[in-house]
């Protein structure tokens, strides 16, 4: 797992380069990464991009400061939980239900505040980490403020190696 102290230090770029290297070596790999969405030089949100090329919104800047009951927010961003779950959950289910012969490296970029609004995602990540033979390449945030339970659980696992990216 690659945690980072700062936004924009290159975690996703590093993940993308590792994905390219593994694919070109013929190693089976699946999963997703998050990518900034920019309009007019300004970040307006994040998309989820699967390794098979599907893309959908994870979050967008909201111009409305009021929150509806079903809205999930991180700062100025409103999280599109339905879109995220439609893209991420099938990938994790496939990894978790594959036979040992089908085992792949599973990319999860990232396990952070936005993604953790999904209880189904939390369960799927836990299943993936406890599944036999699955190697996970992922990113987690450096703790600041209130700790995120799943992130701290991952960080403290004996079978996890954490590399700090700065």
N, C-alpha and C positions, 0 to 999 in steps of 0.2 A: 504494500500500500504506500502511496505517495501523499503525505500530508504537506501542506504548504502554509507558511506564515502570511503570505500576501496573495491577493487576487492577481491574476495575470502574470505569474512567474513561469508559466509554461508546463503545467501538469498535463493538460490535454495534448499539447504539442508533443511532449515526451511519450504519452500513451500512444498517440498516432504513429510515432516513429517505431515504437516497439511492435505495434500491430503490423506495420508494413514489413518489418524484419521477420516476424514470426510467419506471416503469410507467405513471404518469398522463400522461406525455408520449408514450406509445406506442412507446418504445424497447424492442426485444426484449432480454430479460434472463433469465438462468437461473443456477442455482448453489445454494449453501447457506450457512447461518450456524449458529453454535453458540449455544446458549441455556442459561443456568443452570437447574438443576432444584432447587427448594427444597421442603423439607418442614418444617413447624413453624418457619419463619423461618430455617432452617439450610440451607446449600447442601449438597446430597447428590450432585451430579454435573452433567453437561452432556449435552444432547441435540443431535443434528444435525437441522436443520430445512431442508428443501428449499423453494425458492421456489414449488413447486407444492403445498406443504402436507404432504408426507410428513415423518414424525418418527420418530426412533429414538435409542437411547442411544449416546452417545460414551463416557461414563465414569460410574462410580458410586463412592461412598465404599465402601471395603471394611472390614468389621469384623474381618477375618482378617489378621493381620500376616504370616503365612507366605505365600510365593509359590510357586505351582505353576510348572512349567517353561514353560508356554505363556502365562503371565499377563504382560501389559504394564502397568506401573505408572508413574504420575507422582505423587509424594507419596502422599497417602492415596487416590488415585483408581486404580481398575482400568479400563483401556481396553477397550471392546468393539469390537475390530478388525473382526469379521465384520459387525456392524451398521453401523459407519462406512463400510466399503467397499461394502456393498450400497446405501447411499444416495448416497455421494459419487462413486464411480467411474462409474456410468452417466451422470451429468450431465457429467462431464469428457469421457467418450468421445463423447457427443453433440456437444459443442462442438467437439471435435477432428475429428470426421468430417463435420461439416456443410459444405455448399458455401458459397462466398463470399456467396451470396444469403441463406443461413441464419445468417450470423454474428450472434452476440449478445454482449452484455456478460456476462462470466462472474464471478459472485461466489464468492469462496473465503474464508470467515471461519471458521476461521483456519488458517494454516500454522504450527503450533506442535509442541511435543514430543509431544502425544498423537497427532496426525495423522501425524507422521513415523515412527511405528512401522510404517506401511504402505509397503512398497517399491512396490507398485502405485500408490499415491497419489503418491509422489514422482515416478515416471515420468510419470504423467498430468499433474501440474502442469508438469513440464518441457516436455511436448508442447504443453500449452495456451499456455505462455509463448512458445514458438517458432513456434506456428501463425500463419499470416498472417491479419491482420484481426481477431483476437480481442483484445478489450480486457478485462483482468482488473482487478476491483476486489477487493482482498483485505486481510487483516490478517496481520501478522507480529509476533513479540515483539521487544522491545528486547534486545540481547545482554546476558546476565549469566551468569556462570559459563562453562561450556564452550559455544562457538559451535555452532549448528545449521547443518550444511553447506548445506542447501537454502536456509535463510533468508538466510545470508550471500551465497550465489550470487544470490538475487533482489535483495537490497539493493544489490549491486555492478553489476547490469545497467545498461547505458547507456539502455535503453528503459523503465526503471522510475522513477517519481516517488514518493518517500516523503514522507508527511506525518506528523509526530509528533503524537500525540493525548495531551493531559495534562489 
